[in-house]
């Protein structure tokens, strides 16, 4: 047990140490894009599958509620994978690969943005959501593993974790998403006196 713990911590530290200027530039671009959406009165949509769904849900909550500024108004952040009723209905009627695109088509508009999470970058329902976002005139931020899969080419901003090991990618996505969300909040709702 202790060796698994030490090995996982060691690999996570190594991944964190391998972050370089490409990641910082992508984080900054995601912050600018997302802060512009929020300050412009538009919505951020988030989606993913499995662990990536949990990350999307967690970060949508942070954006809606708060990061550090407990006094700010909530941001319009909607996680597409949070409604079991919508997911099961859309899956039953149209197929799982269409769930996120159908939701975006109903809820989103030009000026909104999509944060799409996939460790492989090849989740078909997330790719379809990115394509729909483009058709609607939305901007997209793709959080993927090191190689980006098909999502890399579809993204306005690509945030690759410096790993293709699923657990490490999921951990790094949370770090990246928290950094973006905290920075967006600092721009859109700065804490007075800071």
C-alpha positions as CSV (number, residue, x, y, z in Angstrom):
1,X,0.0,0.0,0.0
2,X,2.7,2.5,1.0
3,X,4.6,1.8,-2.2
4,X,1.5,2.6,-4.3
5,X,1.1,5.8,-2.4
6,X,4.7,6.8,-2.8
7,X,4.7,5.8,-6.5
8,X,1.6,7.9,-7.3
9,X,2.9,10.9,-5.4
10,X,6.3,10.6,-7.2
11,X,4.6,10.4,-10.6
12,X,2.3,13.4,-9.9
13,X,5.3,15.5,-8.7
14,X,7.2,14.6,-11.8
15,X,4.2,15.6,-14.0
16,X,3.9,18.9,-12.1
17,X,7.6,19.5,-12.6
18,X,7.3,19.0,-16.3
19,X,4.8,21.9,-16.7
20,X,6.4,24.6,-18.9
21,X,5.6,27.8,-20.7
22,X,3.3,26.1,-23.2
23,X,1.0,25.2,-20.2
24,X,1.2,28.7,-18.7
25,X,0.4,30.3,-22.0
26,X,-2.6,28.0,-22.5
27,X,-3.8,28.7,-18.9
28,X,-3.6,32.5,-19.6
29,X,-5.5,32.1,-22.9
30,X,-8.2,30.0,-21.1
31,X,-8.4,32.7,-18.4
32,X,-8.8,35.5,-20.9
33,X,-11.4,33.6,-22.9
34,X,-13.4,32.6,-19.8
35,X,-13.2,35.9,-18.0
36,X,-14.5,37.6,-21.2
37,X,-17.4,35.2,-21.3
38,X,-18.3,35.8,-17.6
39,X,-17.8,39.6,-17.7
40,X,-19.8,39.7,-21.0
41,X,-22.8,38.2,-19.2
42,X,-22.6,34.9,-21.1
43,X,-22.4,31.3,-19.9
44,X,-19.7,28.7,-19.4
45,X,-20.8,25.1,-20.2
46,X,-18.7,22.2,-19.0
47,X,-18.8,18.5,-19.8
48,X,-16.9,15.2,-19.6
49,X,-17.3,11.5,-18.9
50,X,-16.4,9.5,-15.8
51,X,-13.7,11.2,-13.8
52,X,-13.7,14.0,-16.3
53,X,-17.5,14.4,-15.6
54,X,-16.7,14.8,-11.9
55,X,-14.0,17.4,-12.7
56,X,-16.5,19.3,-14.9
57,X,-19.1,19.2,-12.2
58,X,-16.7,20.3,-9.4
59,X,-15.4,23.3,-11.4
60,X,-18.9,24.4,-12.5
61,X,-19.8,24.4,-8.8
62,X,-16.7,26.5,-8.0
63,X,-17.6,29.0,-10.7
64,X,-21.3,29.2,-9.7
65,X,-20.5,29.5,-6.0
66,X,-17.0,30.9,-5.3
67,X,-13.3,30.3,-5.3
68,X,-11.9,32.8,-2.8
69,X,-14.3,35.7,-3.0
70,X,-17.3,34.6,-1.0
71,X,-19.0,37.9,-1.5
72,X,-19.3,37.8,-5.3
73,X,-22.3,36.9,-7.4
74,X,-22.4,33.5,-8.9
75,X,-21.3,33.0,-12.5
76,X,-23.5,31.3,-15.1
77,X,-21.6,27.9,-15.2
78,X,-23.6,24.9,-16.3
79,X,-22.3,21.3,-16.2
80,X,-23.9,19.3,-18.9
81,X,-23.3,16.0,-17.2
82,X,-25.1,16.8,-14.0
83,X,-28.7,15.9,-14.9
84,X,-29.2,12.1,-14.7
85,X,-32.7,12.6,-16.1
86,X,-31.5,14.6,-19.2
87,X,-28.6,12.2,-19.8
88,X,-30.7,9.0,-19.6
89,X,-33.5,10.5,-21.7
90,X,-31.2,11.7,-24.4
91,X,-29.2,8.5,-24.3
92,X,-32.4,6.4,-24.7
93,X,-33.8,8.6,-27.5
94,X,-30.7,9.6,-29.4
95,X,-27.7,7.6,-28.2
96,X,-25.0,8.5,-25.6
97,X,-22.7,10.1,-28.2
98,X,-25.3,12.9,-28.7
99,X,-26.1,13.9,-25.1
100,X,-23.9,17.0,-24.9
101,X,-24.5,18.3,-28.4
102,X,-28.3,18.1,-27.8
103,X,-28.0,20.0,-24.6
104,X,-25.8,22.7,-26.1
105,X,-28.1,23.1,-29.0
106,X,-31.0,23.8,-26.6
107,X,-29.2,26.0,-24.0
108,X,-26.2,27.7,-25.6
109,X,-25.7,30.7,-27.8
110,X,-23.0,32.7,-29.6
111,X,-20.8,34.3,-26.9
112,X,-21.0,31.4,-24.5
113,X,-18.0,29.0,-24.1
114,X,-17.5,25.3,-23.5
115,X,-14.9,23.7,-21.3
116,X,-14.5,20.1,-22.5
117,X,-12.7,17.5,-20.4
118,X,-11.4,14.1,-21.8
119,X,-8.2,12.3,-20.7
120,X,-7.8,10.8,-24.2
121,X,-9.2,13.7,-26.2
122,X,-11.2,11.3,-28.2
123,X,-14.6,11.0,-26.3
124,X,-17.1,11.0,-29.1
125,X,-19.9,12.8,-27.2
126,X,-17.4,15.5,-26.1
127,X,-16.1,15.9,-29.7
128,X,-19.7,16.3,-30.9
129,X,-20.3,18.9,-28.2
130,X,-17.2,20.8,-29.4
131,X,-18.5,20.7,-33.0
132,X,-21.9,22.0,-32.0
133,X,-20.2,24.7,-29.9
134,X,-18.4,25.8,-33.1
135,X,-21.6,25.8,-35.1
136,X,-23.2,28.0,-32.5
137,X,-20.3,30.5,-32.5
138,X,-19.0,29.5,-29.1
139,X,-15.4,29.3,-28.0
140,X,-13.9,26.1,-26.6
141,X,-11.3,25.1,-24.1
142,X,-10.2,21.4,-24.3
143,X,-8.6,19.8,-21.3
144,X,-6.9,16.6,-22.5
145,X,-4.0,14.3,-22.0
146,X,-0.6,15.0,-23.5
147,X,-1.4,14.2,-27.1
148,X,-4.8,15.8,-27.3
149,X,-6.6,13.3,-29.5
150,X,-9.1,14.8,-31.9
151,X,-10.1,17.5,-29.5
152,X,-6.8,19.3,-29.9
153,X,-7.7,20.4,-33.4
154,X,-11.2,21.6,-32.4
155,X,-10.2,23.8,-29.5
156,X,-9.7,27.5,-29.4
157,X,-7.5,26.8,-26.3
158,X,-5.9,23.5,-25.7
159,X,-4.8,22.6,-22.2
160,X,-2.9,19.3,-22.3
161,X,-1.9,17.6,-19.1
162,X,1.8,16.5,-19.4
163,X,0.8,12.8,-19.1
164,X,-1.3,10.2,-20.8
165,X,-1.8,8.2,-17.6
166,X,-5.5,8.6,-16.9
167,X,-5.3,9.1,-13.1
168,X,-2.5,11.7,-13.4
169,X,-4.4,13.5,-16.2
170,X,-7.5,13.7,-14.1
171,X,-5.5,15.1,-11.2
172,X,-3.8,17.7,-13.4
173,X,-7.0,18.7,-15.0
174,X,-8.3,19.7,-11.6
175,X,-5.2,21.7,-10.9
176,X,-5.5,23.4,-14.3
177,X,-9.2,24.1,-13.9
178,X,-8.8,25.5,-10.4
179,X,-6.1,27.8,-11.7
180,X,-8.3,29.0,-14.5
181,X,-11.4,29.4,-12.3
182,X,-9.4,31.3,-9.5
183,X,-7.9,33.6,-12.1
184,X,-11.2,34.3,-13.8
185,X,-12.7,35.2,-10.4
186,X,-9.7,37.5,-9.7
187,X,-10.5,39.4,-12.9
188,X,-14.3,39.3,-12.9
189,X,-14.8,39.8,-9.1
190,X,-11.6,41.0,-7.4
191,X,-11.6,41.0,-3.6
192,X,-11.7,44.5,-2.4
193,X,-8.3,45.7,-1.1
194,X,-6.3,43.0,-3.0
